[in-house]
Amino acid sequence: MRPPPPPAHAGRVRACVQESVRRLHVAAPTLEVAFSGGLDSLVLLHVLRDLAAEQGFGLSAVHVNHRLQPLSDTWEEACAALCADWGVRLRRERLAPFARGVSIEAEARRLRYACFARTQAQAVVLAHHQDDQAETLLLALVRGAGGPGLAAMPPLRPLQGALGPLLFRPLLGLQRRDLADYACQHGLSALEDPSNGDPRFDRNFLRQEILPRLHARFPGTPAALARSAAHCAQLQALAYALARIDAGPGLEPGRLALACLHGLDAGRAANLMRFWLGEAGHRLPRTAELAEALRQLKDARPERAPLVRLGDVWLRRRSGFVELVPAPSAPPEAWQLPWAGEATLDLPQALGRLHFAPVTGAGLRLASLRGALVHAGSRGGGEGLRPGPGARRRSLKNLLQEAQVPAWERPRLPLLFVGGQLAWVARVAQEWVLSAGPEEPGLELHWEAGAAASPA
């Protein structure tokens, strides 16, 4: 008696993955499968192992041990044993214990993708399928997501920046039942994570409670939702094409011309900012925080240089541009450091060093420093000086504002005091009364900023 033919669903899996790999347009790609040992990644690794042997491309796997279940280490060993049996090199990643008070789903995803980013392959291959895409779209809808969120998961995207590895999802055209049929046909036995049945997690709730009811009332719901996500992805691509036009030559590596934003209405300005941040590999901000950031960047007075936090990035307005900068460190604590004539004075808290260079007719008058108590220190409040001949005494606060010193940098600027009087402010001004005359010996001060002094 002849064996029954393989399920029609199972036959589609290999063809779908093979066509997706072909669309990479790379003759011999190197792929690394995110392998949990569950059904989806097990099927994906099995298919790619066969294709790699036939077509000669590089294949490996990565297992991320989240250490959230008692059996996590057992699953890791099972994945390692299977990969060894199949001749697939496995990279193991173990996450540190999770901090209290964080969303387990969100933090696990963030750390997992950080592990993926350490790959040596051209692409990390994920086993997301059509049912996962439907869940992702529903989650985006209930969270009020915009275009990028409603586009759900793309089949191919950069993992972090244009020059890094890719995230590749070749199973988005298949349903979960296709993968189950393939596993049954090939006798594959998958690991079962009990947390997948916990309805406290949003995806599990949608998978168990919502999607089955939608499918019962509207057959073909996962495929329909996946099509909607694809339509949203097309619209989002058009929106980003418009952003490229709006940016024109004003878009440079790490910065965006402020004039590009001033000429746009609120919707197009927000679209341009999302495009710029996304291209740089940053998380896209929420609507309200993006609107507030745009308000501060566009409406601040010309002499101001605001530093604005936007999601996981900081933006600084300077010289007609909005720049991406690392997060500033916490302001230093109050400090004082006596000066006893050294040519170089090392400052505390990684603020750098002060250099004192002998000059004639410039800098602070040397005679004013001799015999006086001189110290470098931080702001205490209420300081001021006269910056030039005939000038009235100005508050340090006003001088810093006029010099367009960003707010985050002001607490880090070293000051020099002579006999308790403010004599010099790094990069801003010095006291005219203490300044050297045309033929007088003086000391010129230079601040060599340290790592904690300012964002790069």
C-alpha positions in Angstrom: 0.0 0.0 0.0 1.4 3.4 -1.0 2.0 6.0 1.8 -0.4 8.9 1.7 0.9 12.0 -0.1 2.5 14.7 2.1 0.1 17.5 3.1 -0.2 20.3 0.6 0.7 22.8 3.3 4.0 21.2 4.0 5.1 21.4 0.4 4.8 25.2 0.4 7.3 25.7 3.2 10.4 24.8 1.3 9.3 26.6 -1.8 8.5 29.8 0.2 11.9 29.8 2.0 13.8 29.0 -1.2 12.1 31.9 -3.0 12.8 34.3 -0.1 16.5 33.4 -0.1 16.6 33.9 -3.8 15.2 37.4 -3.4 18.1 38.4 -1.2 20.1 38.7 -4.5 23.3 37.5 -2.8 25.0 34.6 -4.5 26.3 32.9 -1.3 24.8 34.6 1.8 25.8 33.8 5.3 22.7 33.3 7.5 22.3 32.8 11.2 19.0 31.3 12.4 17.5 32.5 15.7 16.9 29.1 17.1 14.8 28.6 20.2 14.0 24.9 19.6 10.3 25.7 19.2 8.3 24.6 16.2 8.7 27.6 14.0 12.5 28.0 14.4 13.0 24.2 14.2 11.2 24.0 10.8 13.1 27.1 9.6 16.5 25.6 10.5 15.6 22.2 9.0 14.6 23.8 5.6 17.7 26.1 5.5 20.0 23.3 6.4 18.9 21.4 3.3 19.0 24.5 1.1 22.5 25.4 2.4 23.8 22.0 1.5 22.3 22.2 -2.0 23.2 25.9 -2.8 26.4 26.3 -0.8 25.6 29.3 1.4 26.8 29.7 5.0 24.5 28.7 7.8 24.8 28.9 11.6 22.4 29.3 14.5 22.1 31.4 17.6 20.3 30.4 20.8 19.3 33.1 23.4 18.8 31.6 26.8 16.5 34.1 28.6 16.9 32.3 31.9 13.2 32.9 32.7 12.1 29.2 33.0 13.4 26.4 35.2 14.1 24.4 32.0 16.0 27.2 30.2 19.3 25.5 30.6 17.9 22.1 29.5 16.4 23.7 26.3 19.8 25.3 25.6 21.5 21.9 25.8 18.9 20.3 23.6 19.3 23.0 20.9 23.1 22.5 21.1 22.8 18.7 20.7 20.4 19.1 17.7 22.7 21.6 16.0 25.7 19.3 16.6 23.7 16.4 15.1 22.8 18.4 12.1 26.3 19.9 11.6 25.1 23.5 12.3 27.4 25.7 14.3 25.6 27.2 17.3 26.3 30.5 19.0 25.0 30.6 22.6 23.9 33.8 24.3 22.8 34.0 28.0 20.9 37.0 29.3 21.6 38.5 32.7 18.8 38.4 35.3 16.1 40.9 34.5 15.7 44.1 36.5 12.7 44.5 38.7 9.9 46.8 37.4 10.5 46.3 33.7 8.2 44.8 31.2 9.4 41.2 30.7 8.2 41.1 27.1 9.8 44.4 26.1 13.1 43.8 28.0 13.5 40.3 26.7 13.0 41.5 23.1 15.5 44.4 23.6 18.2 42.1 25.0 17.5 39.4 22.4 18.0 41.8 19.5 21.2 43.1 21.1 22.4 39.5 21.0 21.4 39.2 17.3 23.4 42.4 16.6 26.6 40.6 17.6 26.3 38.2 14.7 29.1 37.7 12.2 26.6 36.6 9.5 25.1 38.9 6.8 21.6 38.2 8.1 19.9 36.9 11.3 16.9 34.8 10.1 13.7 34.9 12.2 10.9 32.4 12.1 8.0 34.9 12.3 5.0 33.7 10.1 1.7 35.1 9.0 -0.1 34.4 12.3 2.7 36.3 14.1 2.2 39.2 11.6 -1.5 39.3 12.4 -0.8 39.4 16.1 1.8 42.2 15.6 -0.8 44.3 13.6 -3.5 43.9 16.3 -1.0 44.9 19.0 -0.1 48.0 17.0 -3.8 48.9 16.5 -4.7 48.6 20.2 -1.6 50.7 21.1 -2.5 53.5 18.7 0.5 53.0 16.5 1.1 55.1 13.4 2.4 54.1 10.0 5.6 52.4 11.0 3.8 50.3 13.6 1.0 49.3 11.4 3.4 48.2 8.7 4.2 45.4 11.3 7.2 43.2 10.5 9.1 43.7 7.2 10.5 40.6 5.5 13.9 42.3 5.4 15.4 45.2 7.3 18.7 46.5 8.7 19.2 45.3 12.3 21.0 48.4 13.4 22.0 51.0 10.8 22.5 50.6 7.1 25.9 49.0 7.2 25.1 46.3 9.8 23.6 42.9 9.5 20.0 42.3 8.3 16.9 40.8 9.9 15.4 38.3 7.5 11.9 36.8 7.8 11.3 34.2 5.0 8.2 32.7 6.6 5.8 35.6 6.5 3.9 34.2 3.6 3.1 31.0 5.6 0.7 30.1 8.4 1.4 28.2 11.6 -0.5 25.2 10.3 1.9 25.1 7.3 4.8 24.7 9.6 3.0 22.1 11.8 2.4 20.0 8.7 6.0 20.3 7.6 7.2 19.2 11.1 4.8 16.2 11.1 5.9 15.1 7.6 9.6 15.2 8.6 9.2 13.8 12.1 10.5 16.9 13.8 10.0 17.2 17.6 9.9 20.7 19.0 10.4 22.0 22.5 7.4 23.5 24.3 7.7 26.7 26.4 5.0 26.7 29.0 5.0 30.5 29.0 3.5 30.4 25.5 0.2 29.4 27.2 0.2 32.3 29.7 -2.5 34.8 28.8 -0.9 37.5 30.9 1.4 38.1 28.0 -0.3 40.3 25.3 0.6 38.1 22.3 -0.6 34.9 24.1 -3.9 36.6 24.9 -4.4 37.6 21.2 -3.4 34.2 20.0 -5.6 32.2 22.4 -8.6 34.5 23.0 -9.0 37.0 20.1 -7.7 35.6 16.8 -9.6 32.3 17.1 -12.9 34.2 17.5 -12.1 36.5 14.7 -11.2 33.5 12.4 -14.4 31.8 13.3 -16.5 34.8 12.3 -14.2 36.0 9.5 -12.4 33.0 7.9 -9.0 34.0 6.6 -8.4 36.7 9.2 -4.6 36.1 9.6 -4.1 36.4 5.8 -6.3 39.5 5.6 -4.5 41.2 8.5 -1.1 40.4 6.9 -2.3 42.0 3.7 -3.3 45.1 5.6 0.1 45.2 7.2 1.6 45.0 3.7 -0.6 47.8 2.4 0.5 50.0 5.4 4.2 49.1 4.6 3.7 50.4 1.1 2.1 53.6 2.4 4.9 54.0 4.9 7.5 53.6 2.1 5.8 56.4 0.2 5.8 58.6 3.3 9.6 58.0 3.7 10.1 58.8 0.0 8.4 62.1 0.7 10.7 62.6 3.7 13.7 62.2 1.4 12.3 64.9 -0.8 11.6 67.2 2.1 15.1 66.7 3.5 16.9 67.3 0.2 20.5 68.3 0.8 19.8 69.2 4.4 20.1 65.6 5.5 23.7 64.7 6.5 25.2 61.9 8.6 24.2 62.5 12.2 22.4 65.8 11.6 19.4 67.5 9.9 19.2 71.1 8.7 16.7 73.0 10.9 15.5 74.9 7.8 14.0 71.6 6.5 11.7 71.4 9.5 10.7 75.1 9.4 9.3 74.8 5.9 7.0 71.9 6.7 3.6 71.5 8.4 3.4 69.5 11.6 2.6 66.2 9.9 5.4 66.3 7.4 7.9 67.6 9.9 7.1 64.6 12.2 7.4 62.3 9.2 10.8 63.6 8.4 12.0 63.2 11.9 10.8 59.6 12.1 12.5 58.9 8.8 15.8 60.4 10.0 15.7 58.6 13.3 14.8 55.3 11.7 17.6 55.5 9.2 20.0 56.1 12.1 18.8 52.9 13.7 16.9 54.5 16.7 13.5 53.6 18.2 10.7 55.7 16.7 9.3 58.1 19.3 5.7 58.4 20.4 3.5 61.0 18.8 3.3 63.3 21.9 7.0 63.2 22.7 7.9 63.9 19.0 5.5 66.9 18.9 7.1 68.3 22.0 10.6 67.8 20.8 9.8 69.5 17.5 8.3 72.4 19.4 11.4 72.9 21.5 13.8 72.6 18.5 11.8 74.9 16.2 10.6 77.5 18.6 13.6 78.1 20.9 15.2 81.6 20.5 18.1 81.8 18.0 20.6 82.3 20.8 19.5 79.1 22.6 21.0 75.6 22.0 18.4 73.2 23.5 19.2 69.6 24.2 16.0 67.5 23.9 15.5 63.8 24.9 13.5 61.9 22.3 13.0 58.2 23.1 16.4 56.5 23.2 18.3 59.5 21.7 19.2 63.1 22.5 18.9 65.9 20.0 20.9 69.1 20.1 20.2 72.2 18.0 23.4 74.0 17.0 24.5 76.2 14.1 21.3 75.7 12.1 21.2 71.9 12.5 19.6 69.3 14.7 22.3 66.8 15.7 22.1 63.3 17.2 24.2 63.2 20.4 24.9 60.6 23.1 23.0 60.9 26.3 24.7 63.4 28.6 26.1 62.2 31.8 24.7 63.4 35.2 25.9 66.9 36.2 29.0 66.8 38.3 28.9 67.4 42.0 30.2 70.8 43.4 34.0 70.9 43.5 36.9 73.1 44.3 40.6 72.6 43.4 43.4 75.0 44.6 45.9 76.2 42.0 49.5 76.7 43.1 51.2 77.7 39.9 51.1 74.4 38.0 51.2 74.5 34.2 48.5 71.9 34.1 45.7 71.2 36.6 43.9 67.9 36.4 40.1 68.4 37.2 38.0 66.0 39.1 35.1 63.9 37.9 36.6 63.2 34.4 36.1 66.9 33.5 39.5 67.1 31.8 42.3 69.5 32.7 43.2 73.3 32.7 46.4 74.5 30.9 48.1 77.7 32.0 50.4 79.2 29.3 52.6 82.3 29.9 51.8 85.2 27.4 52.3 88.9 27.2 49.4 91.3 26.8 46.7 88.7 27.1 45.1 86.3 29.5 44.8 87.1 33.2 47.4 89.5 34.7 50.1 87.5 36.4 50.6 90.1 39.1 46.9 89.7 40.1 47.4 86.0 40.7 50.6 86.2 42.7 49.9 86.0 46.4 46.2 85.5 45.9 44.2 82.5 46.8 43.4 81.0 43.3 41.2 77.9 42.8 39.3 76.3 40.0 35.7 75.2 40.7 32.1 74.7 39.7 29.2 77.1 39.6 27.6 77.9 42.9 25.0 80.4 41.8 25.1 84.2 41.7 28.5 84.5 40.0 29.3 87.4 37.6 32.0 89.4 36.0 32.8 92.3 33.7 33.7 90.9 30.3 35.2 94.1 28.8 36.3 97.7 29.4 33.4 99.9 30.3 31.0 96.9 30.6 28.8 96.5 33.5 28.9 93.4 35.7 27.1 90.6 34.0 25.6 87.5 35.7 27.2 84.3 34.7 23.8 83.0 33.7 23.3 85.7 31.1 26.9 85.3 29.8 26.3 81.6 29.3 23.0 82.2 27.5 24.6 84.9 25.2 27.4 82.5 24.4 24.8 79.8 23.4 26.3 77.3 25.8 23.9 74.4 25.9 22.1 73.8 29.2 23.6 70.4 29.7 27.2 71.8 29.3 26.9 74.7 31.8 27.3 72.7 35.0 30.5 71.1 33.5 32.3 74.3 32.6 35.3 74.9 34.9 35.6 78.4 36.5 38.7 80.1 37.9 38.4 82.3 41.1 41.0 84.8 42.3 40.6 85.8 45.9 37.0 84.5 45.8 36.2 86.6 42.7 35.2 85.0 39.5 38.0 85.6 37.0 37.6 83.2 34.1 34.9 81.0 32.6 36.0 78.3 30.2 35.1 79.2 26.5 33.0 82.2 27.6 34.7 85.2 29.2 37.3 86.5 31.7 37.2 89.4 34.2 38.4 92.6 32.5 39.7 94.1 35.7 42.1 91.1 36.1 43.1 91.0 32.4 46.7 91.7 31.4 47.4 95.0 29.7 49.3 95.4 26.4 52.8 94.9 27.8 52.0 93.0 31.0 52.8 89.4 31.7 49.8 87.2 31.7 48.5 83.6 31.9 46.3 82.3 29.2 44.0 79.5 30.2 42.8 76.6 28.0 40.3 73.9 29.0 41.0 70.4 27.6 37.5 68.8 28.1 37.4 65.3 29.5 35.1 62.4 28.6 32.4 63.5 31.0 32.5 67.1 30.0 30.0 67.0 27.0 28.4 64.7 24.5 30.5 63.9 21.5 
